[in-house]
Each structure stands twice: as structure tokens, then as C-alpha cells.
Amino acid sequence: MAFWFLFILLLGLATYLMVQHSVAQITRTPVWLLWLVLMAPALLLSGWTLMYGPKQPPPPALILWSIFVSTVLYWTLFQWGRRSPRDTQAQTQPQASQSQPTIQPVAEPIVRPIEPTEETQLRNCFPWSVYYVQNIEYRPQAVICRGQLRTKATNAYQQIKTNIEAQFGDRFLLIFQEGMDSKPFFVLVPNTQAAKNRNTPPREQERLTRPGLALLLLAATLVTTTLVGVEIAGVSLPPLWEVGSLFKVLSNPDVLFKGLPYALGLMTILGIHELGHYLTAKFYKIRSTLPYFIPIPFFLGTFGAFIQMRSPIPNRKALFDISIAGPIAGFVVTVPLLIWGLAHSDIVSITDTEKTRLLNPDALNPKYSILLAVLSKLALGSQLTAKSALDLHPVAVAGFLGLIVTALNLMPVGQLDGGHIVHAMFGQRTALIIGQIARVLLLLLALVREEFLVWAIILLFMPLIDEPALNDVSELDNQRDVWGLLAMALLIVIILPLPQAIANFLQI
């Protein structure tokens, strides 16, 4: 068993390095997402081994379909985010000019974002009482202005942004960041999106949201989650390749209706989670796609849902609100669904055999999670005892998965919602430290609770750095800091097991 997980760890590292080296420069799709799709078959096999042990091999269809779906999904995500040749050339041009300075000695005037005669205009955009510019550095795709901040960061950014737009129009995006010496500096980068928007008709801009694709994926995910829900409800389905037999069973409406509680419950949780991100992004006038579901005909019936931002986030306040809106919205829907599902679940006795099967929905020990134990006691009352386990109702399965999705997204690492939240609260440099600590803590927790091993492996290879906001210096207000701390507290009560003192108090 240990050798197998060591092999998965090394395979994951090699796969991540391969994806980063081969496609990171030619697609906008995040490297960690492409890596996760490629590793899906291995991770599914690891999850099966954790749940059922090495003596019970997984069905061949699970492996074959996972390989097929991950291959198709990888190609789709790669092509969806594929950069145009001009974008690829612009991204690699700075490296070429730095590695061969003697071959192109006259290239600097061509690649400088502003003309030498415009430097005076640029300096005039920085009033000495707001931000005193001491040095201007030119890069092929950026102008870096370093100096001394003389007023509040929010006021400085807004005033200088107004001045830049008055002088240069929408030619540049203005970025405000902190350096390694904790001194804030401004960066002007060419605004390629503005030119693209001017040349794109309004109808074409609406097409970028791809509502047809979103509806198609929604319908496909409803089908796949219903199939999984049918099996969770206790109906045995023929293998997927036996199309005739499978269609014969599913032609019975009563069978399909048995799968809908799980399917609708899980899709509601995932959909509301992503709608929280989407609507908050719309509030801040940030262009984004509609929520896209990822269907798979096995495992949970879906790999989840996601949206993609099409414009930069203006400040840390917007970054925080967009990031926390998804987990909060999903959690608000998860709790009532989970309580209802727990109230309609059956209570079974814990046996020694069932103790070894982690996260078993047919005999789930509610003590695996503080929050799950509290909600179970609230829903079942005195029926739940110290020797009780739960045979989950399909809606309870969906609600329990909603808790897991909420916890995973709140992990304070990289491009996860939790990573964005700590970035907005503490700044990017401190967020990197917090993310690294979270990785180590989860890895240590996986030594005690094996079900977290897959999570620990995923976080281990997930990049710690996320994209900064345009104004990445202005700090949050106290109210948002409190909400961020509550989000981290929610993560803790979901993933930590129930302490014995609280178990004694709840009498479970």
C-alpha cells in the first residue's frame, strides 16, 4: 500500500512537470487543472483502494472510462484556453530578448510599451504628494514605476489610475503591488483585452459566455449524476458498455426517479456555489463565463463545476468577495439539504469491519467530522448513540459531498477559494507562507486519517501563487477579515474529527 502511494506521488510530480513544461506557454487553462484531469484515473484508483482495500480490484469500466474521459477533457480544456500565435509570441518575446541581447541591439525601442517622448507624460501622472516616482524601469511588456507612497493606498491607486487613463486612454492596465522590501510599486502593462473588445461586436462578446455549452454540460451532468444516484439508491445497473440492457433498465421511470434526489441535490449545491462566484463577479463588472459542469458517467457523476474570469480583478476587496461568495452560497444550500437527508437516513450499528471502510455512505461514522456530528445529532436526536453509524439517504450523500466540496475549496492554497481569501486578507507573500503550512498540516493529518491522502497529494502539486488583483496593496476592512476567519473556522470544523469531550456532551 505504501509503495503504491509513493508511486502515485512520483507519477503526479512527473506529470505536473511535464504539463508545465509542455503546454503552460500555449494555453491559458491553469496547469493545475490540466494536471488534475490527467491524474484523474490514478486518483480514482487510489480512492477505490482506500475505500475497499487492495484485495478488491476496481471494475475495468472504471479505469477504461476514466482514461477516455480524462483524455477528452484534457484536450477540450487545452483547446479552450489555447493562446493565439500572437499571444504566445508576446509572452515568449521578453525571454528571447533577455537571452540574446547582442543579436538584437536595436530591439529596445520596438518592444518598449511607451515611446521615450512619453516618459514626461508618464511622470506627470504621479503627483509628488500622492506617489513620488524615483525610478522607472522598462521591460518589453511592462513599465515599472518605483518610489515612495505618500497617501493611502486606495486613494493613490484611484488618482493615478485616473491620470493614466487621461493621458494614455485604455492602452494600459495599472497594477499596484508590494515588492519584497514591502514597498509598493506601480506596473503598466499593455491592455490587449481593451483592443480585442473594441474589435469584437456585442453579439460576439455575448457568445463568449457560451450559454449553449453551459446548458449542454448541465444536461449531460444531470444524466450522469442520475445514473450514479440510481446506484446509490440501491438499484444495480448493467455495465456501461451493455447499452441495450442499460437502456432497458433506465426506460423505467421509477428507476430514474430514484436517482433524481441525489442528482438534483448535488447539482444544486455545486451550481449555487458557482453562481455565488458568477453573480459577485457580475456585481464588480468582471467578465466571466457561465458555470460549466463536468460530467462523468461513474464515481460521483461529475467532477464539479467552474467558471472562468475573462477580465482582471480590480482589488483585494473584490477578490475576497468573489472568492468567499461561492463557499458561503454552497454551504447555505448544503446545510438544509444535509439535515433533511440525515433525518431520512437509517441508523445502523458500527462493526469492526465497517470501521475500516472510510467514508462509507452505507455505514458512515458521523464522528469523522465535527460539523457532520453536530448536524446528525440535530437531525436524529436521541436515536444517534455512540455505537451508531449512518446509512445515508441519497440527499444526505449529496449534502455530505457538499461539505467535502466546501472544505476542499476553502483550503488556503493557491488558486482555490481559500487561497484567494487568505491572499485578500494578508497579501500575496503571507498567503504563500500560509499555503505551504496548510500543505504540511494536511499531509500530517493524512498520516492519521488516510482519506485525506488524495487531498494532500493534490495540494502538494498545486501552485501556491495566484494571480494578483490590479490594486493588490489596499487592505480589507475589519468586517471582511472577520468573515475570512469564520471561513477558515468552517474549514476546521468540517475536516477535523469530533473530540471526545464534545462527543460526551452530545452523547454520541
N, C-alpha and C positions, 0 to 999 in steps of 0.2 A: 504493500500500500504506500509506504513512504517513498519507495523508488518510483512508483507511478506518478506521484505528485511532484517529485523532483523533476521527472521527465517533462511534465506539463509546464512547470516553471521555466525550464530551459527552452522548451518549444515556444512558449509565449514571448520570452525575451528575444529569441532569434526572429520570430515572426514580426514583432514590433520594429526591430532594427531594419528588417527587410522592407517593410511597408514605408517606414520613414525615409529610407534611402532611395527607394524606387519611385514613389508617387507623391511625396509631400510637396514637391515643387510644381506639380502639374495638375493638382486638384485642390479645390477649396474645402472639400469634405474633410473633417478632422481626422487626423491619423489614428487617434484612439478609437474612433467609431469603425474605421476600416479594419483595424486590428481586432476589435471585438467581434465583428462579423466573421472574419477568417477563423478566429479561435472558437466560434460557437460550437462546432462539433466536439472539440476536445473538452470544452467546458460542460456541455451537456453530458458527455460520457463521465466526466468527473462527478457531476451532480448525481447521476444514476448510481455510481459506485459508492458515494457517500450514503445514499438513502437505502440501497438494497444490498450493499456489500459486494466484494469481488466474485463471490460464488454464483451470483445471479446475473448472467450476461444480459445486456440490453437487447431489445428486438432489433433485427437487422434493418427494419424500416426506419427506425430512429436515426441510425447512423447514415443510411443512404439519403434520406430526405434532408437531414441536416446539412450534409455535404452539398447537395443540389441547391437548397435554398440559400445557404451562405455564399455559394459561388455566384448565383444570380443576383443576390442582394449586394454583394461586393461590387460587381460590375455596374449595377444600377447606380449605387451611391457614388462610385468613381466617376461615371459619365455625367451624373447630375451636377457634380461640383467641378467638372473639368474646366481648367482655365483656357482662355483663348491663347493662341500663339503670341499675341502682343503682350498679354499679361505675363506669360511665362518669361518672355524676353526682358520685360521691365523688371521682374523680380530677380532674375539672374544677372542683370547688367551691372549692378554695383559690385558683385563679387568679381566679375571679369575685369572691371576697370581697376580694382584694387590689386588683383594678382598680376596684371600686365601693364603697369604704369608706363613703362618705357616704350611699349609698342604704340600707344595712343596718347602721345603727349599733348595733343590739342583737343582731347575729348572733354575736358572740364567745362568749357563754355557751353557745350552742347547739352550736357546732362544736368547742369545746374538748374534747379527749379525756377530761379529768378535771374534776370539779367543784372550785370554789375551796376547799371544805371538805376535799378530799382531798389538798391540797398538803402538809399536815403529814405525812400518812401516807407520801407520796412521799419527802419529805426524810429521814424516818426509815429509809428503805431504803438510804441511803448513809451508812454509818458513816464518821466523820471519819478513822479510821485506815486506811480502805480507799480511799475516793474522797471528797474534801472538795468538796461541791457549793457553788459560788459564785454560780451564776446558772441560773435555769430560764426557758426561752423556750417560749411556747405557739404552736403552729401549728394550723390547722384539723384536720390529720390526724397530728399528732405533738407530742410533748413532748421538748424538747432540754435536757439537763442538762449544764452545763459546769462544770468545776472542776479539781482537782489530783489526779492519780493518786499514791497513797502506798504501793502494794504492786505485786506482779507482776500483769501484765495478765490472765493466765489466772485467778488467784485472785480478782481483783477482779470479773471478769465473772461467775464462778460464784457468788460470795457475793451479789452484788447481784441476779442473776437469781433466786436462791432467795428473797431478801427481797421482790422484786417479786411473785413467784408467791404468796408467803404473804399479801401484802396485797391483791392485785388478782386472784388466780386466773390464768386464761388470757386475760384481757381484752387483754393487750398482748404484742407481740413486743419483746424487748430487743435493740437493735443497739448495738454498740460500734465506733466508727470514729475515725480520726485526722483532725483538721482541717488546714487549710492551714498553720497555725502549728505542726504536728506534735504538738499537744496532743490527747490522746484525749478523746472526749465520748460520752455515752450518749444514745440516742434511743428513746423509747417510741412505738410505732405500734399502732393497733388491730389485734387478731388476728382478722381476718374469717374466716380459714380454720378456726379453732377452732369458731366458731359454726356454720359450714357442716358440719363433721364431726359435731357433736352432732346436727344435724337430718337427717343422711344415714344411712340404715340400712346395716348392714355389707354386705349383698348389693349395695346400690347403690354403696358405696365400691369393692368389688371390680370392679364394671362399669366404673369409671373407667379401669382399665388396658386395657380393650378388647382382650381376647385374640382375639376373633373377627376384629377388624380386623387385628391383627398377623398372624394366620395367613393371612388373605386376601391381604394385601400380600406376605407371604412366598411364597405360591404363585404370585402374579402375577409377582413378580420372578424366580422360578425359570424361568418360561416365557420372559420377555423376555431374560434372560441366556443361556438355552439357545439362543434364536434367534440372538443375536449370536455365541455360541460356535460354532454351526454354520458361520457365515460365516468366522470366524477359522480354523476347521479346513479351509477351502478349498472349501466347498460353496456354490455360488451359489444364492441363494433368489430367487423372484419378488418383485415389489414387494408391499407390504402390502395394497394395495387389490385385488390379484388373489387374492381369498380362496380360490377353488377351486383354482387352481394351487398356492398356498402350502400348502393342506391336503393336497394330493396328494403333495407332496414330503415334508412332515413326517409323513405317515402311515407312512413307512418308519422302523422303529425304529432301524436302523443309522445313519440320518441324525441322529436325535435324540441317540443315544448319543455322536456326535462332538461335540455341543455341551455335554454334561454336564461334561467336565473343567474347562472354563473357568467354567461357571456355578457348579458346586459349589465350585471353588477361590475365586472372587471372593466368593461369598456367605458362605463360611466365614470369610474374612478380615474382611469387613465385620460379620458377625454376632458374631464373637468380640470385635471392637473394641467394639461397643455393649454386649455382655454384660459386658465389663470395667467399663464405666461403671455398668451397671444393678446388678450384684452388689455393687459397692463402695457404691453409694447405699443398697442394702438393708442393708448392714453398719452404716451410720451411721443407719439407720432413717429415711431420707429417702424420701418417697413419690415414685414416678416411674412413667412408663408403660413398657410393654414396648418392645423395639426395633421400630421401624417401618421397613420397606424402602420405597424409592420406585422403582417400576418404570417404565421407558420402553422402547418397542419398537425402539430404534435406539441409535446411539452405543455406550455401554458396556453397555446393557441395564438400567442402574439409575443413579439419581442418588445412591446411597449409602443409609445408614440413620441413624436418630437416635432418641433418647429425649427425653422432656420431664419435667423436675423439677416436682413438684407441691407441694413444701414447701421452705422456705429451708434453705440450707446452714449448719450451726452455727458453723463456724470455718474458719480458713485451712488447718488440717491436713486436715480433711475435703475442702475444696475442692481441695487438692493431690492427695490420694489418688484422688478420683473422676476428676479430670482426667487424671492420668497413667496410670491403670489401663487406659483404652481403647487409647491408642497402644502401651503395652507388650504388652497381650494380643494386639492385632492383629499387632504386629511378631513376637512369638514364633511365631505361626502362619505368618506370611508367609515367614520365612527358610527353613524346611524345604521348604515348597511351592515357593519360588522356586529353591532349589538342585536339587530333583528336576526341576522343569521345565527349568532350564538344562541339566542333564545329558542330557535327552532332546531338546534343541533342536539344530538343524542349524547348522553353521558355513558362512558364505558370505563371499565377498570383498567388501571395500569398494570401490565405484566412485565416480567423481566425481558421478554422478547421485544416487546414494543418499546421499551426504554432505549434499545439500541438503534431503533429506526428514527432518525432525527427528522423533525418537521413532517411527520406522517399525518395527513389530514383525516385518516380513519381512527387514529388514536393519538391526538395531539396533546401534549402536556402543556397547559397554559402557563406554567411557571417558566417557560423559555423566555418570556418577555414580561417586564413589569406591567406595561400598559395592557397587554393581552390578558394577563391575570386579573387586573382590576376590572376590565370590561366584561370578562367572563363571569366574575362574581356578581357584577351589577346585573347581568342578563339572566343568570341562572340561580342566584341567591343561595339558599341553603342546600340545594341539590348538588352543588360543587363541593367536594371534600378533598382532603389531602391525597386520597387514593384514586382520584377521578382523572380521566382523560376525556377528550372531546372527539366525537365522530362528527366532523364539521358538515353542516348544511352547505350546498353549493354556493349560496350567497355569502356564508361565513368564509368559505375558501377564497372568494373574490375579495372580501374585506380584509382577510389576513394578508393576501398578496398586496393589497393596497397599503398596509402598514409597512411591508417589506420595501415596496417601491418608494414610499415616503422616506424611510430610513436611508436607503441607498442614495437617493437624490440629495439628502441632507449631509452626506459625508463631506467634510470640509476639504475637498481635494480638487484642484484643477478646475475643469470646466463643468463639474457637477454643480447643482444649485447651491449646495453648501459651500463649495469653493468660491463661487461668486459672492455669497453672503459674507464670508469672512474677509474676502478681498474688499468689499464695500465698507465693512466695519473698521478694518485695521490697516488697509493699504496692501499693495501687492507684495511688498517684501515680507511683511509679517505673515501674510497669508501663505507664502511659500513655506515658512517655518511650521505653521500650524498644520499644513497639509502633510509635511514629512512626518510630524509627530503622530498624526492620525493614521498614517500608513503603518507605522511601527506598532501603535497600540492595537490596531485591528489584527495585525499579524500575530501579536502576543495572545490576543483573545482567541484567535483561530487554533492556537495550541490547546486551549481548554475546550472550545466548542467548535467541532470540526465543520459545522455548516457554514462558518464564516471564512473558510479557507478559500473558496472561489472568489468571494468578495475581496479578500486580501490580495489575491493574485491580480485581480482586475485593477485595483487601486495602485498596486505596485508598479504597473506599467503605464498608468495614466499620467500624462504630462501634468506637472504642478502649476505651470504658468498658463493663465488665461488672458484673453485679450483685454487691455485696459480700456477704461472709458475715456472720452475725449478730455474731460476735466477729471483727472484721476487724483487730484490733490485735495479738493474740498471734502471735508469730513461730514459724517452723518450727524443728525440731531439725536438727542438722548432717547426720544421715543423709538426711533428705528434701532438704536443699539439694544434697547430692551427687547424688542421683537426678535432681533437676531439671537440674543441669549436664550430666549424662550424656544426658538427653533432648534438650537443646539441641545437644550434640555429635552425637547421632544425626541430627538435622535437617541439620547441616552436611555430614556425610559422605554423605547422600543427595542433596542438591541441588547440591553443588559437583562440577565435573568432575575427573577424575583428573589430578593433577600429573604432569609428565613424569618427575620423579625417581622417583616410585612406579611409574610405568609401566615405566621401565627396570628397576627391581628385580623387578617381576613378569614382565618380558619380554613385555609386550603393548603 
